[in-house]
Amino acid sequence: MTPEQREAVLDNAKYLRNQRPVDPEEIHAYVEGRPHPAAVRMVLRESAVELGMVEREDGTFVPASEDPTPPPPLPVEAFPDRYARRLGDVLAERYGPTWWDGESGDRLRDVLRRVKEDYYRGRPVEYDDDVALGYALYHLPDYYAAVQYVLAELTADRLLPRSLRVLDVGAGVGGPALGLADLLPEDALLDYHAVEPSAAADVLEAMLEETGRNVHATVHRSTAESFEPEGEYDLLLFANVLSELADPVEVVTRYADHLAADGSLLLLAPADLETSTGLRDVERSLVAADLGLTVYSPTVRLWPGHEPADRGWSFDVRPDLAVPGFQSRLDETGGGSGEFVNVDVQFSYATLRHDGARRFDVDLSPSRFARFADAEDHVTERVDCAAVKLSHDLAESGNPLYKLGDGSEGVGVFAALAKETSLNRALREAGYGDLLVLQSTLVLWNDDEGAYNLVVDGETVVDRVE
């Protein structure tokens, strides 16, 4: 198609889009030389973001909806078959049709063992083709699920646009990208940009081929430090990359300049101590840097003028995924120990925004509620307090134990469920990140742990705040 024909196609689309669905079969008749309708459709697809249009199942194009993204169906039960098949194809192209067996299977298992060892010892991981594919085998499913749970909070508050421009920094092999694409409805328009310099970008591009017709993806093969973002983004995503950056605060700060006024900045990391507390340090540094960013979730600051200073280890745990076939095949040919199966969905995250929105917009009175910052003044007393639940049960045995936060804590604060009743069972039943009001909870100092315990017993009432 000539440049003149292409321009004519776009002019006709712009004219027709607010009158009726734009049909390539119709437009081709209006363009000099009558290019084939398939060529017209290709131009419309390539220019969909510019036109602000989505392609429908019948092949016509209509303006993208201005409605927000609706909440997705949860829980995430499995990694989708179409992505599993595509990964299998990529593996077969490199290693042969029985990639999980023989020399290639041994190589992939050795790669995964080495990557795990490097990760736990804090050594940098170099991504060649083998490492990228091993990483995809092990981590695509759990990262796919994790991002959907986090973004579901934004959809519940109608804060994730259906027409969405995203910058995924350190996109890796694409777990979060695929999860985001599947979270959006079919009529959403996704302008997705990934920054990924390593061999993981090859896997990412292959996996993105399986996303929907209204996902328009561009992969920038550049480092996070050297990439120069342009324009504004509705979602800035830093998933499982903060620990790989020499100065994560500096990098995220530079990208935050390109966050839309009503956009969201999402930090996501594994649940282990080092990466989880590292993420929380970045979150706190961004808030302190006077960038106009506030925490939307999960560590909502309930008290103005206060910031948390505890260790900050906090992570969510969601239901395990079904074991994907590619993991079970690799594991079974390696002895079936479960070493190469990874279906746990555990992650730390922080969502920040420029508009001051918080998941819980509350106005607490110090005459009604005790701040965690003042816990020392209330030891051995019963108090009322409001806090966000920041863990699942942490006790290995005995009474259930949950981390709490109100955004003012200087050291850790934990709720110990000493006696469950119908009036306090909300402590156990509430989900990660939920807001609770505790009435008549006993404040104690735990010298062994260097933390405060809020004893929830028969005198305590716990309510979950919607």
C-alpha positions in Angstrom: 0.0 0.0 0.0 1.4 3.4 -0.9 1.7 6.2 1.6 -1.1 8.1 -0.1 -3.4 5.1 0.2 -2.5 4.6 3.8 -3.3 8.2 4.6 -6.6 7.9 2.8 -7.5 4.8 4.9 -6.8 6.7 8.1 -8.8 9.8 6.9 -11.8 7.6 6.1 -11.5 5.8 9.5 -11.4 9.1 11.3 -14.4 10.3 9.5 -16.5 7.2 10.0 -15.5 6.1 13.5 -18.1 8.3 15.3 -20.9 7.3 12.8 -20.7 3.6 12.5 -18.3 0.6 12.9 -15.4 1.1 10.5 -15.4 -1.9 8.1 -12.3 -2.5 5.9 -14.6 -3.9 3.3 -16.3 -0.5 3.0 -13.2 1.6 3.3 -11.3 -0.1 0.5 -13.9 1.1 -2.0 -13.3 4.7 -1.0 -9.5 4.5 -1.5 -8.0 5.2 -5.0 -6.7 1.9 -6.4 -9.0 -0.1 -4.1 -6.4 -1.8 -2.0 -7.4 -5.3 -0.8 -9.6 -5.2 2.4 -7.0 -7.3 4.2 -4.4 -4.6 3.5 -6.8 -2.0 4.8 -7.4 -4.1 8.0 -3.7 -4.3 8.5 -3.3 -0.5 8.4 -6.2 -0.1 10.8 -4.6 -2.6 13.2 -1.2 -0.9 13.0 -2.8 2.5 13.7 -5.4 1.4 16.3 -3.7 3.2 19.1 -3.4 6.4 17.1 -7.0 6.2 16.1 -8.2 5.1 19.6 -10.1 2.2 18.2 -10.5 -1.5 18.9 -11.1 -4.4 16.6 -14.2 -6.4 17.1 -14.6 -10.1 16.5 -16.4 -9.4 13.3 -13.4 -7.6 11.9 -14.8 -4.0 12.2 -13.3 -1.3 14.3 -15.0 1.0 16.9 -13.9 3.7 19.3 -12.3 2.3 22.5 -14.6 2.5 25.5 -14.0 5.2 28.0 -15.4 2.9 30.8 -12.8 1.7 33.4 -11.7 -1.9 33.4 -14.1 -4.1 35.4 -12.8 -6.4 38.2 -11.5 -9.7 36.9 -12.7 -13.1 37.9 -10.6 -14.4 40.7 -8.9 -16.6 41.9 -6.4 -17.3 39.1 -6.5 -21.1 38.8 -4.1 -21.9 36.1 -1.6 -20.6 33.5 -3.6 -20.5 30.2 -3.1 -23.4 27.8 -2.4 -21.1 24.8 0.6 -19.5 26.6 1.8 -22.9 27.7 1.6 -24.2 24.1 3.6 -21.2 22.8 6.3 -21.7 25.4 6.4 -25.3 24.5 6.9 -24.3 20.8 9.7 -22.0 21.8 11.4 -24.7 23.8 11.0 -27.2 21.0 12.5 -24.8 18.5 15.6 -24.5 20.6 16.0 -28.0 22.0 13.8 -30.3 20.0 10.3 -31.8 20.5 11.3 -33.7 23.7 13.1 -30.7 25.2 12.4 -31.9 28.7 14.3 -35.1 28.3 17.9 -36.2 27.7 20.7 -33.6 27.4 18.4 -30.6 26.9 16.4 -31.5 30.0 19.5 -31.9 32.1 20.8 -28.5 30.8 17.6 -26.7 31.7 17.5 -28.3 35.2 21.2 -27.3 35.7 20.3 -23.8 34.6 17.5 -23.6 37.1 19.6 -24.9 39.9 22.3 -22.3 39.1 19.8 -19.4 38.9 18.2 -20.3 42.2 21.6 -20.5 43.9 22.7 -17.2 42.4 19.5 -15.6 43.5 19.6 -16.8 47.1 23.2 -15.8 47.4 22.5 -12.3 46.0 24.6 -12.8 42.9 23.6 -11.1 39.6 21.9 -13.4 37.1 23.2 -13.2 33.5 20.4 -13.9 31.0 21.5 -15.9 28.0 19.0 -18.0 25.9 19.1 -21.0 28.3 18.6 -18.9 31.4 15.7 -17.0 29.8 13.9 -20.2 28.9 14.6 -21.8 32.3 13.3 -18.7 34.0 10.2 -18.8 31.8 9.6 -22.4 32.7 9.8 -21.7 36.4 8.3 -18.2 36.8 5.8 -17.4 34.0 2.8 -18.9 35.8 3.2 -17.3 39.3 4.1 -13.8 37.8 1.1 -14.1 35.5 -1.2 -14.6 38.5 0.4 -12.1 40.9 -0.1 -9.1 38.7 -3.8 -9.8 38.3 -4.4 -9.9 42.1 -2.7 -6.6 42.5 -4.4 -4.8 39.6 -7.7 -6.2 40.8 -7.6 -3.7 43.6 -7.4 -0.8 41.1 -10.3 -2.2 39.1 -12.5 -2.4 42.2 -12.1 1.3 42.7 -12.5 2.0 38.9 -8.9 3.3 38.7 -7.6 1.2 35.7 -8.7 2.7 32.4 -10.0 0.4 29.6 -7.8 2.3 27.1 -4.4 1.8 28.7 -0.9 2.9 28.0 1.6 0.8 29.9 5.4 0.9 30.4 6.8 -2.4 31.8 10.3 -1.7 33.0 12.5 -4.9 33.2 9.7 -6.9 31.6 11.7 -10.2 31.6 10.0 -13.1 29.9 6.5 -11.6 30.2 4.6 -13.1 33.1 3.2 -9.7 34.2 2.5 -8.7 30.6 0.4 -11.7 29.9 -1.4 -11.4 33.2 -2.2 -7.8 32.4 -3.4 -8.6 28.9 -5.8 -11.3 30.2 -7.1 -9.1 33.0 -8.4 -6.6 30.4 -11.8 -7.2 28.7 -11.7 -7.9 24.9 -12.8 -4.4 24.0 -9.9 -2.8 25.9 -7.1 -1.0 24.0 -3.7 -1.8 25.4 -0.7 0.2 24.2 2.0 -1.9 25.8 5.7 -0.9 25.9 8.4 -3.2 27.5 11.9 -2.3 28.4 14.1 -5.5 28.4 17.7 -5.7 27.2 18.5 -9.4 27.8 17.7 -12.6 25.9 14.5 -12.7 27.9 13.1 -10.2 25.3 13.1 -13.0 22.7 10.8 -15.1 24.9 8.7 -12.0 25.7 8.1 -11.3 22.1 7.1 -14.9 21.3 4.6 -14.9 24.2 3.1 -11.6 23.3 2.1 -13.1 19.9 -0.6 -15.0 21.8 -2.3 -12.0 23.4 -5.5 -10.5 22.0 -6.0 -8.5 18.8 -6.3 -5.2 20.8 -2.9 -5.6 22.5 -0.4 -3.5 20.7 3.1 -4.3 22.0 6.5 -2.7 21.5 9.6 -4.2 23.0 12.5 -1.8 23.6 15.8 -3.7 23.9 17.4 -1.3 26.3 18.4 -1.2 30.0 16.2 0.5 32.5 18.9 3.0 33.2 19.5 4.0 29.6 15.9 4.0 28.2 14.3 7.4 27.7 10.6 7.2 28.1 8.3 9.5 26.1 4.9 10.9 26.9 2.7 9.7 29.8 1.6 6.2 30.9 -1.4 5.1 32.8 0.5 2.3 34.4 4.2 2.1 35.2 5.2 -1.4 36.1 8.4 -2.5 37.8 7.9 -6.3 38.3 10.7 -8.4 39.9 13.4 -6.0 38.7 14.1 -3.6 41.6 16.7 -5.9 43.2 18.6 -6.0 39.9 19.0 -2.3 39.6 22.1 -0.6 41.1 20.0 2.4 42.2 16.3 1.5 42.1 15.1 4.7 43.7 16.9 6.9 41.1 15.6 4.8 38.2 12.0 4.7 39.4 12.1 8.4 40.3 13.1 9.2 36.7 10.2 7.1 35.2 7.7 8.6 37.7 7.9 11.9 35.8 6.1 10.1 33.0 3.2 8.8 35.1 -0.2 10.3 34.2 -1.9 12.4 36.8 -4.4 9.7 37.4 -2.1 6.8 36.7 -0.6 4.1 38.9 3.0 3.1 39.7 3.2 -0.6 40.6 6.2 -2.2 42.3 6.2 -6.0 42.5 8.7 -8.3 44.0 9.1 -11.9 45.3 8.1 -12.5 48.9 11.5 -13.4 50.4 13.0 -11.1 53.1 15.6 -9.3 50.9 13.5 -8.5 47.9 10.4 -7.7 49.9 12.0 -5.3 52.3 14.0 -3.9 49.4 10.7 -3.0 47.7 9.4 -1.4 50.9 12.5 0.7 51.1 12.0 1.9 47.6 8.4 2.7 48.3 9.3 4.7 51.4 12.1 6.6 49.6 9.7 7.6 46.8 7.2 8.9 49.3 9.9 10.9 51.1 11.3 12.3 47.9 8.5 14.8 47.5 7.5 13.5 44.1 3.8 13.9 44.8 3.4 10.1 45.2 1.3 8.6 47.9 0.7 4.9 48.6 -2.6 3.6 47.4 -2.1 0.0 48.6 -1.3 -2.1 50.6 0.6 -0.1 53.3 -1.9 2.8 53.4 -0.8 5.7 55.7 -3.9 6.1 57.9 -2.4 8.9 59.9 -1.4 12.2 58.1 2.2 13.3 58.9 3.4 9.8 59.8 5.5 7.3 57.9 6.3 3.7 58.9 9.9 2.8 60.0 9.6 -0.9 60.8 11.4 -3.6 58.9 8.5 -3.7 56.5 8.5 -7.4 55.5 5.0 -7.9 54.2 3.7 -10.1 51.4 0.5 -11.6 50.1 -0.2 -15.3 49.6 -2.8 -16.6 47.1 -4.1 -20.0 46.2 -1.6 -22.3 44.4 -2.0 -22.7 40.6 -2.6 -25.9 38.8 0.8 -27.5 37.8 1.4 -26.6 34.2 2.4 -29.5 31.9 5.8 -28.0 31.0 6.8 -27.9 34.7 5.6 -31.4 35.4 7.4 -32.9 32.4 10.7 -31.2 33.3 10.3 -32.3 37.0 9.3 -35.9 36.3 12.2 -36.6 34.0 14.5 -35.1 36.6 13.3 -37.5 39.3 9.9 -36.1 40.3 11.1 -34.3 43.5 9.1 -31.2 42.8 12.3 -29.1 42.6 11.2 -27.7 39.2 7.5 -27.1 40.0 6.6 -23.6 41.0 2.9 -22.9 41.5 3.1 -20.8 44.7 1.7 -17.3 44.3 3.4 -15.2 47.0 4.5 -11.6 46.3 5.2 -8.2 47.8 3.9 -5.1 46.1 3.3 -1.4 46.4 0.9 0.8 44.3 1.5 4.5 44.3 -0.4 7.4 42.7 -0.1 11.1 42.0 -3.7 11.9 42.8 -3.6 11.1 46.5 -6.1 8.2 46.1 -5.8 5.5 48.8 -7.6 2.2 48.9 -9.0 3.3 52.2 -9.7 7.0 52.5 -10.4 7.4 56.2 -10.1 10.3 58.6 -9.1 8.9 62.1 -9.4 10.8 65.3 -6.6 10.5 67.8 -9.2 10.9 70.6 -10.9 7.7 69.3 -8.0 5.5 68.0 -4.5 4.8 69.2 -1.7 5.3 66.8 0.9 2.5 66.5 3.5 5.3 66.8 2.3 5.8 70.4 2.2 2.1 71.3 4.8 2.5 74.0 2.4 4.7 75.9 -0.2 2.0 75.9 1.7 -1.1 77.0 -0.5 -3.3 79.3 -3.6 -1.1 78.3 -6.6 -1.9 76.2 -7.0 0.4 73.2 -9.0 0.8 70.0 -7.1 1.1 66.8 -7.4 0.9 63.0 -4.9 -1.0 60.9 -4.4 -2.7 57.6 -3.8 -6.5 57.7 -0.4 -7.1 56.2 0.1 -10.8 56.4 -1.5 -14.2 56.5 -1.0 -16.3 59.6 2.7 -16.1 60.6 2.6 -18.5 63.5 4.2 -21.9 62.9 2.2 -23.3 65.8 0.0 -22.0 68.6 -2.1 -18.8 68.4 -2.5 -17.3 64.9 -0.3 -14.2 64.4 -0.8 -11.4 61.9 1.2 -8.4 60.9 -0.6 -5.1 61.1 0.2 -1.5 59.9 -1.4 1.9 60.2 1.5 3.8 58.5 2.9 5.2 61.8 4.7 2.2 63.2 8.3 2.5 64.2 8.7 -1.2 64.9 6.7 -4.2 64.0 3.1 -4.6 65.3 1.4 -8.0 65.3 -2.1 -9.1 66.3 -2.1 -12.4 68.3 -5.5 -14.2 68.2 -5.5 -15.6 71.7 -9.2 -16.5 71.7 -11.4 -16.4 68.6 -15.0 -15.4 69.1 -17.9 -14.4 66.7 -17.0 -10.8 67.5 -13.3 -11.0 66.5 -13.1 -13.6 63.8 -12.8 -10.9 61.2 -9.1 -10.8 62.1 -8.7 -14.3 60.7 -11.2 -14.0 57.9 -10.0 -10.7 56.5 -7.8 -10.7 53.4 -4.4 -9.3 52.9 -4.6 -5.5 52.7 -8.0 -5.2 54.3 -8.7 -2.5 56.8 -9.7 -3.5 60.3 -10.9 -1.8 63.4 -9.9 -3.4 66.7 -11.7 -2.5 69.9 -10.4 -3.3 73.3 -7.2 -5.0 72.2 -4.4 -5.4 74.8 -1.1 -3.9 74.0 2.0 -5.8 75.0 5.7 -5.5 74.3 7.4 -8.7 73.0 11.0 -8.3 74.1 12.2 -11.4 72.2 10.9 -10.2 68.9 11.4 -6.4 69.5 7.8 -5.8 68.5 4.4 -4.9 69.9 1.7 -7.6 70.2 -2.0 -6.7 70.2 -3.7 -9.5 72.0 -7.1 -10.3 70.5 -9.1 -12.2 73.1 -12.7 -12.6 74.4 -12.9 -8.9 75.2 -11.8 -7.8 71.7 -14.1 -6.8 68.9 -12.7 -6.8 65.3 -14.6 -5.4 62.4 -13.6 -5.3 58.7 -14.1 -1.9 57.1 -15.5 -2.1 53.6 
